[in-house]
Structures are given as structure tokens and as C-alpha cells.
Amino acid sequence: MKAAVYPGSFDPVTLGHMNIIERAASIFDKVYVCVMVNSEKNPMFSRQERVEMIQRCCAGLPNVVVETSGGLLVDYAASRGAVAIVKGLRAVSDFDWEFQMALANKKLNPAIETMFLASSEKYTYLSSTVAKEMAKYGADLSDFLPNEIIPDVLNKQKK
Ligand code: PNS
């Protein structure tokens, strides 16, 4: 059985993330979506909230497990027996940082490969930051976020 980890901040999960999760789930026997800490970001949702939102969106994907970890990505991946880390690449601007992370993770655990899935062209412009900005100004979020979590994002704006 081949398992992969799809890590990220997912603050919140977008339709672009969901596209990568669905494609990874069709390639691997099991996909662990892991909400992790990005020390450069100040999230809107708690890690537990993000896990719960992604679980709702992945209810129809039986081989997807959603968890969180506050540790190193490679340690989490090894603990789940994953052979690969899956990342989505939207544009050249993602590449430098993602390549650096892939090399750092390879150094930490050479047994785990990083695999990049090219983002669907429908979502190359999309990020959690863009979706939160749209929400702030009351834009229609249905092209950006899964319907299951739009109320959560709108409720956060009111707080
Ligand atoms: O969605 P993001 O914010 O681009 O995801 C980045 C994330 C959370 C995957 C990355 O920051 C990460 O792997 N954090 C866990 C700590 C770690 O293993 N860092 C990389 C090696 S130093």
C-alpha cells in the first residue's frame, strides 16, 4: 500500500487544495492531509478548526485521512509510513521555495520523495490569502472555497 502526505497551512482549504487532494487520492492508496505549522504565517483558524473543515470537505473521499501535527513534516510522514510528500505548484513563483523545502526534507529523510502536481489552470491564481481577502470585501466565494466551509469563513469575518 502506497501512502502520501499532503501538508499545508490550509487557512482555509481552497478549491485549489481540494483539486490536489482529489488527484493525489486517485494516485495513492491513502492520502494523509496534514495541517501543519508554517512559522511565517499567522493563521485565522486554529489547527483543530482547519482539520474539521477539511474533514467535512473530504467526506466523500474514503482513502483520505485529515490530521494535524506541530512537528517536522518528514517525521509525520515517516510515522504514517508515507513514501511521498505531495505539493501543488501553481506558478514559477512557487518553485524556488518549494524546491528548497523539497531538498531540506530530502536531507532530513532521504527515503521520502517530494512529488509536485501542477495546479489546475483554473486555480493558478488562487490561494487561501486571496480567498480571505475576497471574504473581507463580501465577494462571492463559491469559485474559491468549497461550499462546506464558506459559512465558517464568513462567520470569522464577523468576529
Ligand atoms: O501551505 P503552506 O503554508 O505553504 O505549507 C507549508 C508547510 C506547513 C508544509 C511547511 O511550513 C512545513 O512543512 N511545516 C512543518 C515544519 C517542517 O517540517 N518544515 C520543513 C523543514 S525545515
Backbone and ligand atoms as CSV (ligand in chain L), in Angstrom:
chain,resi,resn,atom,element,x,y,z
A,1,MET,N,N,0.828,-1.197,0.000
A,1,MET,CA,C,0.000,0.000,0.000
A,1,MET,C,C,0.871,1.260,0.000
A,2,LYS,N,N,0.640,2.150,-0.940
A,2,LYS,CA,C,1.457,3.367,-1.019
A,2,LYS,C,C,0.663,4.554,-0.470
A,3,ALA,N,N,1.257,5.198,0.533
A,3,ALA,CA,C,0.597,6.354,1.147
A,3,ALA,C,C,1.421,7.616,0.895
A,4,ALA,N,N,0.723,8.742,0.816
A,4,ALA,CA,C,1.387,10.041,0.643
A,4,ALA,C,C,0.834,11.025,1.665
A,5,VAL,N,N,1.636,12.050,1.934
A,5,VAL,CA,C,1.189,13.142,2.808
A,5,VAL,C,C,1.030,14.397,1.959
A,6,TYR,N,N,-0.089,15.077,2.131
A,6,TYR,CA,C,-0.278,16.394,1.511
A,6,TYR,C,C,-0.313,17.402,2.665
A,7,PRO,N,N,0.803,18.118,2.881
A,7,PRO,CA,C,0.871,19.027,4.027
A,7,PRO,C,C,0.546,20.454,3.623
A,8,GLY,N,N,0.156,21.259,4.587
A,8,GLY,CA,C,-0.066,22.673,4.278
A,8,GLY,C,C,-0.612,23.404,5.484
A,9,SER,N,N,-0.799,24.704,5.309
A,9,SER,CA,C,-1.436,25.510,6.349
A,9,SER,C,C,-2.960,25.419,6.227
A,10,PHE,N,N,-3.446,25.393,4.996
A,10,PHE,CA,C,-4.890,25.243,4.729
A,10,PHE,C,C,-5.722,26.217,5.561
A,11,ASP,N,N,-5.392,27.491,5.476
A,11,ASP,CA,C,-6.050,28.502,6.339
A,11,ASP,C,C,-6.866,29.492,5.504
A,12,PRO,N,N,-7.975,29.099,4.915
A,12,PRO,CA,C,-8.622,27.788,4.952
A,12,PRO,C,C,-8.303,26.999,3.680
A,13,VAL,N,N,-8.802,25.740,3.661
A,13,VAL,CA,C,-8.657,24.902,2.467
A,13,VAL,C,C,-9.430,25.557,1.308
A,14,THR,N,N,-8.813,25.582,0.123
A,14,THR,CA,C,-9.454,26.202,-1.053
A,14,THR,C,C,-9.841,25.125,-2.077
A,15,LEU,N,N,-10.521,25.561,-3.134
A,15,LEU,CA,C,-10.850,24.614,-4.218
A,15,LEU,C,C,-9.571,24.133,-4.904
A,16,GLY,N,N,-8.524,24.965,-4.895
A,16,GLY,CA,C,-7.230,24.547,-5.459
A,16,GLY,C,C,-6.628,23.407,-4.636
A,17,HIS,N,N,-6.688,23.521,-3.310
A,17,HIS,CA,C,-6.212,22.428,-2.447
A,17,HIS,C,C,-7.042,21.165,-2.683
A,18,MET,N,N,-8.372,21.343,-2.770
A,18,MET,CA,C,-9.248,20.173,-2.950
A,18,MET,C,C,-8.922,19.442,-4.264
A,19,ASN,N,N,-8.590,20.216,-5.303
A,19,ASN,CA,C,-8.219,19.622,-6.587
A,19,ASN,C,C,-6.970,18.735,-6.424
A,20,ILE,N,N,-5.993,19.226,-5.662
A,20,ILE,CA,C,-4.769,18.428,-5.432
A,20,ILE,C,C,-5.097,17.197,-4.585
A,21,ILE,N,N,-5.925,17.368,-3.543
A,21,ILE,CA,C,-6.277,16.225,-2.679
A,21,ILE,C,C,-6.961,15.129,-3.513
A,22,GLU,N,N,-7.919,15.534,-4.344
A,22,GLU,CA,C,-8.652,14.534,-5.144
A,22,GLU,C,C,-7.720,13.805,-6.113
A,23,ARG,N,N,-6.819,14.551,-6.737
A,23,ARG,CA,C,-5.900,13.913,-7.698
A,23,ARG,C,C,-4.911,13.000,-6.974
A,24,ALA,N,N,-4.405,13.445,-5.810
A,24,ALA,CA,C,-3.471,12.599,-5.042
A,24,ALA,C,C,-4.186,11.322,-4.593
A,25,ALA,N,N,-5.469,11.469,-4.216
A,25,ALA,CA,C,-6.234,10.305,-3.734
A,25,ALA,C,C,-6.506,9.307,-4.855
A,26,SER,N,N,-6.422,9.776,-6.114
A,26,SER,CA,C,-6.623,8.835,-7.225
A,26,SER,C,C,-5.308,8.156,-7.621
A,27,ILE,N,N,-4.186,8.654,-7.119
A,27,ILE,CA,C,-2.876,8.071,-7.446
A,27,ILE,C,C,-2.400,7.136,-6.322
A,28,PHE,N,N,-2.574,7.582,-5.065
A,28,PHE,CA,C,-2.071,6.819,-3.915
A,28,PHE,C,C,-3.210,6.031,-3.261
A,29,ASP,N,N,-2.823,4.945,-2.562
A,29,ASP,CA,C,-3.844,4.149,-1.862
A,29,ASP,C,C,-4.424,4.941,-0.689
A,30,LYS,N,N,-3.561,5.735,-0.055
A,30,LYS,CA,C,-4.032,6.521,1.085
A,30,LYS,C,C,-3.338,7.879,1.060
A,31,VAL,N,N,-4.091,8.936,1.360
A,31,VAL,CA,C,-3.509,10.280,1.424
A,31,VAL,C,C,-3.793,10.858,2.805
A,32,TYR,N,N,-2.715,11.255,3.481
A,32,TYR,CA,C,-2.849,11.941,4.769
A,32,TYR,C,C,-2.733,13.434,4.511
A,33,VAL,N,N,-3.831,14.149,4.685
A,33,VAL,CA,C,-3.782,15.608,4.589
A,33,VAL,C,C,-3.404,16.084,5.985
A,34,CYS,N,N,-2.283,16.800,6.093
A,34,CYS,CA,C,-1.823,17.201,7.428
A,34,CYS,C,C,-1.757,18.721,7.555
A,35,VAL,N,N,-2.539,19.250,8.480
A,35,VAL,CA,C,-2.495,20.684,8.800
A,35,VAL,C,C,-1.261,20.900,9.672
A,36,MET,N,N,-0.320,21.707,9.155
A,36,MET,CA,C,0.955,21.875,9.864
A,36,MET,C,C,1.202,23.336,10.186
A,37,VAL,N,N,2.275,23.564,10.949
A,37,VAL,CA,C,2.627,24.936,11.328
A,37,VAL,C,C,3.607,25.493,10.304
A,38,ASN,N,N,3.240,26.647,9.711
A,38,ASN,CA,C,4.182,27.408,8.887
A,38,ASN,C,C,4.582,28.602,9.738
A,39,SER,N,N,5.818,28.609,10.199
A,39,SER,CA,C,6.232,29.610,11.198
A,39,SER,C,C,6.187,31.034,10.636
A,40,GLU,N,N,6.012,31.163,9.317
A,40,GLU,CA,C,5.948,32.508,8.727
A,40,GLU,C,C,4.513,33.024,8.608
A,41,LYS,N,N,3.549,32.210,9.012
A,41,LYS,CA,C,2.143,32.622,8.843
A,41,LYS,C,C,1.443,32.754,10.194
A,42,ASN,N,N,0.455,33.654,10.197
A,42,ASN,CA,C,-0.335,33.905,11.393
A,42,ASN,C,C,-1.780,33.509,11.070
A,43,PRO,N,N,-2.170,32.262,11.383
A,43,PRO,CA,C,-3.434,31.767,10.831
A,43,PRO,C,C,-4.697,32.377,11.430
A,44,MET,N,N,-5.752,32.361,10.617
A,44,MET,CA,C,-7.071,32.856,11.039
A,44,MET,C,C,-7.807,31.762,11.837
A,45,PHE,N,N,-7.650,30.517,11.401
A,45,PHE,CA,C,-8.332,29.397,12.046
A,45,PHE,C,C,-7.332,28.589,12.876
A,46,SER,N,N,-7.819,28.014,14.001
A,46,SER,CA,C,-6.952,27.133,14.796
A,46,SER,C,C,-6.669,25.878,13.974
A,47,ARG,N,N,-5.654,25.141,14.374
A,47,ARG,CA,C,-5.335,23.923,13.620
A,47,ARG,C,C,-6.498,22.936,13.683
A,48,GLN,N,N,-7.142,22.841,14.856
A,48,GLN,CA,C,-8.263,21.915,15.005
A,48,GLN,C,C,-9.447,22.328,14.118
A,49,GLU,N,N,-9.687,23.637,14.048
A,49,GLU,CA,C,-10.764,24.126,13.169
A,49,GLU,C,C,-10.468,23.764,11.720
A,50,ARG,N,N,-9.208,23.941,11.322
A,50,ARG,CA,C,-8.842,23.646,9.925
A,50,ARG,C,C,-8.999,22.156,9.620
A,51,VAL,N,N,-8.604,21.303,10.579
A,51,VAL,CA,C,-8.765,19.854,10.391
A,51,VAL,C,C,-10.240,19.529,10.183
A,52,GLU,N,N,-11.068,20.090,11.041
A,52,GLU,CA,C,-12.509,19.778,10.993
A,52,GLU,C,C,-13.132,20.255,9.673
A,53,MET,N,N,-12.692,21.432,9.193
A,53,MET,CA,C,-13.226,21.951,7.923
A,53,MET,C,C,-12.817,21.046,6.751
A,54,ILE,N,N,-11.544,20.620,6.747
A,54,ILE,CA,C,-11.075,19.761,5.637
A,54,ILE,C,C,-11.777,18.404,5.700
A,55,GLN,N,N,-11.994,17.894,6.921
A,55,GLN,CA,C,-12.683,16.598,7.051
A,55,GLN,C,C,-14.069,16.673,6.419
A,56,ARG,N,N,-14.756,17.793,6.638
A,56,ARG,CA,C,-16.087,17.965,6.050
A,56,ARG,C,C,-16.005,17.927,4.519
A,57,CYS,N,N,-14.975,18.592,3.974
A,57,CYS,CA,C,-14.837,18.672,2.505
A,57,CYS,C,C,-14.421,17.333,1.906
A,58,CYS,N,N,-13.767,16.487,2.713
A,58,CYS,CA,C,-13.245,15.214,2.202
A,58,CYS,C,C,-14.148,14.039,2.573
A,59,ALA,N,N,-15.365,14.319,3.002
A,59,ALA,CA,C,-16.265,13.247,3.461
A,59,ALA,C,C,-16.502,12.197,2.374
A,60,GLY,N,N,-16.439,12.609,1.106
A,60,GLY,CA,C,-16.680,11.661,0.010
A,60,GLY,C,C,-15.421,10.983,-0.504
A,61,LEU,N,N,-14.313,11.155,0.192
A,61,LEU,CA,C,-13.040,10.572,-0.271
A,61,LEU,C,C,-12.563,9.546,0.779
A,62,PRO,N,N,-12.933,8.270,0.612
A,62,PRO,CA,C,-12.700,7.283,1.677
A,62,PRO,C,C,-11.232,7.007,1.980
A,63,ASN,N,N,-10.315,7.281,1.031
A,63,ASN,CA,C,-8.898,6.988,1.308
A,63,ASN,C,C,-8.121,8.233,1.753
A,64,VAL,N,N,-8.853,9.265,2.188
A,64,VAL,CA,C,-8.195,10.483,2.687
A,64,VAL,C,C,-8.403,10.599,4.199
A,65,VAL,N,N,-7.309,10.798,4.917
A,65,VAL,CA,C,-7.349,10.991,6.373
A,65,VAL,C,C,-6.828,12.394,6.656
A,66,VAL,N,N,-7.516,13.137,7.510
A,66,VAL,CA,C,-7.088,14.513,7.815
A,66,VAL,C,C,-6.619,14.573,9.262
A,67,GLU,N,N,-5.385,15.077,9.436
A,67,GLU,CA,C,-4.814,15.136,10.783
A,67,GLU,C,C,-4.050,16.451,10.936
A,68,THR,N,N,-3.471,16.661,12.113
A,68,THR,CA,C,-2.600,17.810,12.303
A,68,THR,C,C,-1.350,17.370,13.041
A,69,SER,N,N,-0.271,18.101,12.808
A,69,SER,CA,C,0.977,17.831,13.530
A,69,SER,C,C,1.712,19.143,13.722
A,70,GLY,N,N,2.308,19.299,14.888
A,70,GLY,CA,C,3.089,20.508,15.159
A,70,GLY,C,C,4.579,20.267,14.990
A,71,GLY,N,N,4.934,19.105,14.444
A,71,GLY,CA,C,6.354,18.747,14.314
A,71,GLY,C,C,6.879,18.899,12.902
A,72,LEU,N,N,7.959,18.185,12.636
A,72,LEU,CA,C,8.575,18.213,11.308
A,72,LEU,C,C,7.750,17.363,10.338
A,73,LEU,N,N,7.615,17.874,9.126
A,73,LEU,CA,C,6.847,17.165,8.097
A,73,LEU,C,C,7.390,15.760,7.847
A,74,VAL,N,N,8.716,15.621,7.726
A,74,VAL,CA,C,9.260,14.282,7.406
A,74,VAL,C,C,9.016,13.298,8.549
A,75,ASP,N,N,9.005,13.795,9.793
A,75,ASP,CA,C,8.750,12.893,10.932
A,75,ASP,C,C,7.302,12.414,10.903
A,76,TYR,N,N,6.402,13.358,10.583
A,76,TYR,CA,C,4.986,12.967,10.471
A,76,TYR,C,C,4.829,11.945,9.339
A,77,ALA,N,N,5.442,12.237,8.185
A,77,ALA,CA,C,5.313,11.336,7.029
A,77,ALA,C,C,5.832,9.942,7.379
A,78,ALA,N,N,6.985,9.877,8.050
A,78,ALA,CA,C,7.566,8.576,8.418
A,78,ALA,C,C,6.640,7.850,9.393
A,79,SER,N,N,6.038,8.599,10.320
A,79,SER,CA,C,5.159,7.961,11.318
A,79,SER,C,C,3.921,7.349,10.674
A,80,ARG,N,N,3.558,7.811,9.506
A,80,ARG,CA,C,2.386,7.270,8.813
A,80,ARG,C,C,2.784,6.292,7.704
A,81,GLY,N,N,4.073,6.001,7.589
A,81,GLY,CA,C,4.548,5.060,6.558
A,81,GLY,C,C,4.407,5.614,5.153
A,82,ALA,N,N,4.378,6.948,5.003
A,82,ALA,CA,C,4.200,7.553,3.677
A,82,ALA,C,C,5.507,7.488,2.883
A,83,VAL,N,N,5.376,7.242,1.571
A,83,VAL,CA,C,6.564,7.194,0.711
A,83,VAL,C,C,6.786,8.541,0.024
A,84,ALA,N,N,5.779,9.403,0.049
A,84,ALA,CA,C,5.893,10.670,-0.696
A,84,ALA,C,C,5.185,11.812,0.015
A,85,ILE,N,N,5.729,13.006,-0.240
A,85,ILE,CA,C,5.078,14.256,0.148
A,85,ILE,C,C,4.553,14.842,-1.155
A,86,VAL,N,N,3.281,15.199,-1.195
A,86,VAL,CA,C,2.698,15.800,-2.398
A,86,VAL,C,C,2.543,17.290,-2.177
A,87,LYS,N,N,2.981,18.082,-3.157
A,87,LYS,CA,C,2.776,19.534,-3.102
A,87,LYS,C,C,2.183,19.988,-4.439
A,88,GLY,N,N,1.372,21.016,-4.376
A,88,GLY,CA,C,0.837,21.593,-5.609
A,88,GLY,C,C,1.715,22.766,-6.025
A,89,LEU,N,N,1.976,22.882,-7.330
A,89,LEU,CA,C,2.758,24.020,-7.840
A,89,LEU,C,C,1.863,24.857,-8.736
A,90,ARG,N,N,1.662,26.126,-8.339
A,90,ARG,CA,C,0.767,26.981,-9.125
A,90,ARG,C,C,1.502,27.711,-10.235
A,91,ALA,N,N,2.682,28.232,-9.918
A,91,ALA,CA,C,3.390,29.074,-10.886
A,91,ALA,C,C,4.877,29.044,-10.555
A,92,VAL,N,N,5.668,29.653,-11.420
A,92,VAL,CA,C,7.119,29.693,-11.197
A,92,VAL,C,C,7.425,30.323,-9.841
A,93,SER,N,N,6.569,31.268,-9.420
A,93,SER,CA,C,6.811,31.951,-8.149
A,93,SER,C,C,6.777,30.981,-6.966
A,94,ASP,N,N,6.072,29.861,-7.079
A,94,ASP,CA,C,6.067,28.857,-6.005
A,94,ASP,C,C,7.355,28.044,-5.998
A,95,PHE,N,N,8.026,27.989,-7.162
A,95,PHE,CA,C,9.029,26.953,-7.363
A,95,PHE,C,C,10.238,27.057,-6.422
A,96,ASP,N,N,10.831,28.263,-6.307
A,96,ASP,CA,C,12.065,28.424,-5.519
A,96,ASP,C,C,11.896,27.884,-4.104
A,97,TRP,N,N,10.828,28.341,-3.457
A,97,TRP,CA,C,10.587,27.957,-2.062
A,97,TRP,C,C,10.274,26.463,-1.953
A,98,GLU,N,N,9.436,25.970,-2.838
A,98,GLU,CA,C,9.050,24.557,-2.769
A,98,GLU,C,C,10.245,23.637,-3.058
A,99,PHE,N,N,11.108,24.083,-3.981
A,99,PHE,CA,C,12.290,23.286,-4.309
A,99,PHE,C,C,13.242,23.237,-3.109
A,100,GLN,N,N,13.395,24.389,-2.454
A,100,GLN,CA,C,14.230,24.466,-1.256
A,100,GLN,C,C,13.690,23.545,-0.159
A,101,MET,N,N,12.376,23.579,0.059
A,101,MET,CA,C,11.742,22.721,1.066
A,101,MET,C,C,11.926,21.247,0.716
A,102,ALA,N,N,11.764,20.933,-0.585
A,102,ALA,CA,C,11.909,19.534,-1.021
A,102,ALA,C,C,13.330,19.038,-0.732
A,103,LEU,N,N,14.325,19.896,-0.990
A,103,LEU,CA,C,15.716,19.487,-0.747
A,103,LEU,C,C,15.988,19.364,0.749
A,104,ALA,N,N,15.439,20.295,1.541
A,104,ALA,CA,C,15.625,20.235,3.005
A,104,ALA,C,C,14.992,18.959,3.552
A,105,ASN,N,N,13.796,18.642,3.078
A,105,ASN,CA,C,13.116,17.438,3.563
A,105,ASN,C,C,13.851,16.166,3.132
A,106,LYS,N,N,14.427,16.197,1.928
A,106,LYS,CA,C,15.187,15.045,1.424
A,106,LYS,C,C,16.437,14.827,2.280
A,107,LYS,N,N,17.050,15.951,2.696
A,107,LYS,CA,C,18.242,15.873,3.555
A,107,LYS,C,C,17.856,15.261,4.912
A,108,LEU,N,N,16.690,15.688,5.437
A,108,LEU,CA,C,16.248,15.195,6.746
A,108,LEU,C,C,15.851,13.724,6.694
A,109,ASN,N,N,15.229,13.311,5.576
A,109,ASN,CA,C,14.834,11.899,5.435
A,109,ASN,C,C,14.886,11.508,3.958
A,110,PRO,N,N,16.035,10.936,3.524
A,110,PRO,CA,C,16.221,10.625,2.102
A,110,PRO,C,C,15.230,9.593,1.567
A,111,ALA,N,N,14.538,8.876,2.451
A,111,ALA,CA,C,13.613,7.826,1.980
A,111,ALA,C,C,12.296,8.401,1.482
A,112,ILE,N,N,12.024,9.664,1.777
A,112,ILE,CA,C,10.718,10.235,1.408
A,112,ILE,C,C,10.883,11.199,0.234
A,113,GLU,N,N,10.168,10.928,-0.846
A,113,GLU,CA,C,10.244,11.763,-2.051
A,113,GLU,C,C,9.220,12.886,-1.988
A,114,THR,N,N,9.565,14.042,-2.560
A,114,THR,CA,C,8.557,15.084,-2.758
A,114,THR,C,C,8.101,15.014,-4.206
A,115,MET,N,N,6.794,14.998,-4.415
A,115,MET,CA,C,6.236,14.961,-5.772
A,115,MET,C,C,5.360,16.190,-5.967
A,116,PHE,N,N,5.550,16.869,-7.101
A,116,PHE,CA,C,4.768,18.081,-7.377
A,116,PHE,C,C,3.663,17.772,-8.377
A,117,LEU,N,N,2.466,18.210,-8.051
A,117,LEU,CA,C,1.363,18.146,-9.016
A,117,LEU,C,C,1.141,19.558,-9.532
A,118,ALA,N,N,1.098,19.697,-10.855
A,118,ALA,CA,C,0.830,21.015,-11.438
A,118,ALA,C,C,-0.606,21.393,-11.109
A,119,SER,N,N,-0.756,22.588,-10.585
A,119,SER,CA,C,-2.089,23.077,-10.249
A,119,SER,C,C,-2.952,23.136,-11.507
A,120,SER,N,N,-4.225,22.862,-11.345
A,120,SER,CA,C,-5.148,23.032,-12.469
A,120,SER,C,C,-5.141,24.508,-12.883
A,121,GLU,N,N,-5.208,24.773,-14.208
A,121,GLU,CA,C,-5.108,26.173,-14.653
A,121,GLU,C,C,-6.254,27.011,-14.094
A,122,LYS,N,N,-7.347,26.321,-13.708
A,122,LYS,CA,C,-8.495,27.027,-13.114
A,122,LYS,C,C,-8.126,27.700,-11.795
A,123,TYR,N,N,-7.080,27.152,-11.124
A,123,TYR,CA,C,-6.787,27.616,-9.764
A,123,TYR,C,C,-5.396,28.229,-9.604
A,124,THR,N,N,-4.736,28.572,-10.706
A,124,THR,CA,C,-3.350,29.047,-10.575
A,124,THR,C,C,-3.272,30.367,-9.800
A,125,TYR,N,N,-4.324,31.155,-9.837
A,125,TYR,CA,C,-4.319,32.458,-9.158
A,125,TYR,C,C,-4.765,32.337,-7.701
A,126,LEU,N,N,-5.254,31.174,-7.326
A,126,LEU,CA,C,-5.977,31.047,-6.054
A,126,LEU,C,C,-5.064,30.682,-4.888
A,127,SER,N,N,-5.268,31.333,-3.757
A,127,SER,CA,C,-4.567,30.981,-2.523
A,127,SER,C,C,-5.527,31.245,-1.366
A,128,SER,N,N,-5.192,30.719,-0.199
A,128,SER,CA,C,-6.015,30.986,0.993
A,128,SER,C,C,-6.046,32.484,1.268
A,129,THR,N,N,-4.915,33.156,1.034
A,129,THR,CA,C,-4.834,34.602,1.285
A,129,THR,C,C,-5.797,35.358,0.366
A,130,VAL,N,N,-5.817,34.984,-0.927
A,130,VAL,CA,C,-6.739,35.631,-1.879
A,130,VAL,C,C,-8.184,35.393,-1.432
A,131,ALA,N,N,-8.504,34.166,-1.025
A,131,ALA,CA,C,-9.877,33.842,-0.623
A,131,ALA,C,C,-10.284,34.656,0.606
A,132,LYS,N,N,-9.351,34.822,1.569
A,132,LYS,CA,C,-9.675,35.593,2.784
A,132,LYS,C,C,-9.884,37.062,2.446
A,133,GLU,N,N,-9.081,37.558,1.483
A,133,GLU,CA,C,-9.228,38.957,1.051
A,133,GLU,C,C,-10.601,39.152,0.390
A,134,MET,N,N,-10.998,38.214,-0.456
A,134,MET,CA,C,-12.314,38.284,-1.104
A,134,MET,C,C,-13.418,38.289,-0.047
A,135,ALA,N,N,-13.264,37.420,0.958
A,135,ALA,CA,C,-14.289,37.302,2.008
A,135,ALA,C,C,-14.443,38.626,2.753
A,136,LYS,N,N,-13.309,39.284,2.994
A,136,LYS,CA,C,-13.321,40.553,3.732
A,136,LYS,C,C,-14.190,41.601,3.023
A,137,TYR,N,N,-14.194,41.538,1.680
A,137,TYR,CA,C,-14.925,42.543,0.919
A,137,TYR,C,C,-16.271,42.023,0.397
A,138,GLY,N,N,-16.700,40.892,0.969
A,138,GLY,CA,C,-18.044,40.398,0.667
A,138,GLY,C,C,-18.210,39.813,-0.731
A,139,ALA,N,N,-17.119,39.416,-1.392
A,139,ALA,CA,C,-17.229,38.830,-2.739
A,139,ALA,C,C,-17.860,37.442,-2.659
A,140,ASP,N,N,-18.401,36.989,-3.786
A,140,ASP,CA,C,-18.944,35.632,-3.880
A,140,ASP,C,C,-17.768,34.651,-3.778
A,141,LEU,N,N,-17.832,33.743,-2.803
A,141,LEU,CA,C,-16.683,32.862,-2.544
A,141,LEU,C,C,-16.795,31.506,-3.247
A,142,SER,N,N,-17.890,31.301,-3.980
A,142,SER,CA,C,-18.146,29.943,-4.473
A,142,SER,C,C,-17.152,29.471,-5.535
A,143,ASP,N,N,-16.415,30.403,-6.175
A,143,ASP,CA,C,-15.382,29.973,-7.126
A,143,ASP,C,C,-14.036,29.719,-6.433
A,144,PHE,N,N,-13.969,30.014,-5.145
A,144,PHE,CA,C,-12.686,29.938,-4.444
A,144,PHE,C,C,-12.635,28.850,-3.371
A,145,LEU,N,N,-13.768,28.707,-2.661
A,145,LEU,CA,C,-13.767,27.817,-1.488
A,145,LEU,C,C,-14.827,26.726,-1.633
A,146,PRO,N,N,-14.595,25.546,-1.014
A,146,PRO,CA,C,-15.637,24.514,-1.019
A,146,PRO,C,C,-16.883,25.046,-0.295
A,147,ASN,N,N,-18.066,24.719,-0.830
A,147,ASN,CA,C,-19.316,25.206,-0.216
A,147,ASN,C,C,-19.404,24.855,1.265
A,148,GLU,N,N,-18.847,23.687,1.617
A,148,GLU,CA,C,-18.953,23.198,3.005
A,148,GLU,C,C,-18.340,24.158,4.022
A,149,ILE,N,N,-17.392,25.001,3.588
A,149,ILE,CA,C,-16.694,25.832,4.592
A,149,ILE,C,C,-16.942,27.329,4.415
A,150,ILE,N,N,-17.723,27.706,3.405
A,150,ILE,CA,C,-17.964,29.147,3.191
A,150,ILE,C,C,-18.590,29.801,4.439
A,151,PRO,N,N,-19.581,29.159,5.090
A,151,PRO,CA,C,-20.140,29.783,6.302
A,151,PRO,C,C,-19.095,29.995,7.397
A,152,ASP,N,N,-18.147,29.066,7.536
A,152,ASP,CA,C,-17.103,29.217,8.573
A,152,ASP,C,C,-16.275,30.475,8.320
A,153,VAL,N,N,-15.938,30.698,7.030
A,153,VAL,CA,C,-15.095,31.845,6.678
A,153,VAL,C,C,-15.881,33.142,6.871
A,154,LEU,N,N,-17.160,33.131,6.474
A,154,LEU,CA,C,-17.981,34.337,6.644
A,154,LEU,C,C,-18.163,34.645,8.131
A,155,ASN,N,N,-18.364,33.600,8.953
A,155,ASN,CA,C,-18.538,33.828,10.396
A,155,ASN,C,C,-17.293,34.424,11.029
A,156,LYS,N,N,-16.120,33.999,10.570
A,156,LYS,CA,C,-14.855,34.546,11.119
A,156,LYS,C,C,-14.736,36.043,10.832
A,157,GLN,N,N,-15.258,36.454,9.667
A,157,GLN,CA,C,-15.167,37.881,9.304
A,157,GLN,C,C,-15.930,38.747,10.296
A,158,LYS,N,N,-17.019,38.167,10.840
A,158,LYS,CA,C,-17.892,38.953,11.726
A,158,LYS,C,C,-17.277,39.135,13.099
A,159,LYS,N,N,-16.308,38.238,13.458
A,159,LYS,CA,C,-15.778,38.260,14.834
A,159,LYS,C,C,-14.787,39.402,15.031
L,1,PNS,O1,O,0.553,25.804,2.968
L,1,PNS,P1,P,1.962,26.201,3.341
L,1,PNS,O2,O,1.948,27.291,4.395
L,1,PNS,O3,O,2.804,26.573,2.144
L,1,PNS,O4,O,2.624,24.889,3.983
L,1,PNS,C1,C,3.950,24.938,4.459
L,1,PNS,C2,C,4.193,23.764,5.439
L,1,PNS,C3,C,3.222,23.847,6.615
L,1,PNS,C4,C,4.005,22.452,4.698
L,1,PNS,C5,C,5.670,23.883,5.936
L,1,PNS,O5,O,5.851,25.094,6.609
L,1,PNS,C6,C,6.077,22.715,6.834
L,1,PNS,O6,O,6.443,21.664,6.331
L,1,PNS,N1,N,5.987,22.901,8.189
L,1,PNS,C7,C,6.326,21.878,9.153
L,1,PNS,C8,C,7.773,22.043,9.675
L,1,PNS,C9,C,8.767,21.477,8.664
L,1,PNS,O7,O,8.895,20.277,8.507
L,1,PNS,N2,N,9.454,22.369,7.901
L,1,PNS,C10,C,10.261,21.999,6.758
L,1,PNS,C11,C,11.644,21.549,7.067
L,1,PNS,S1,S,12.657,22.697,7.917
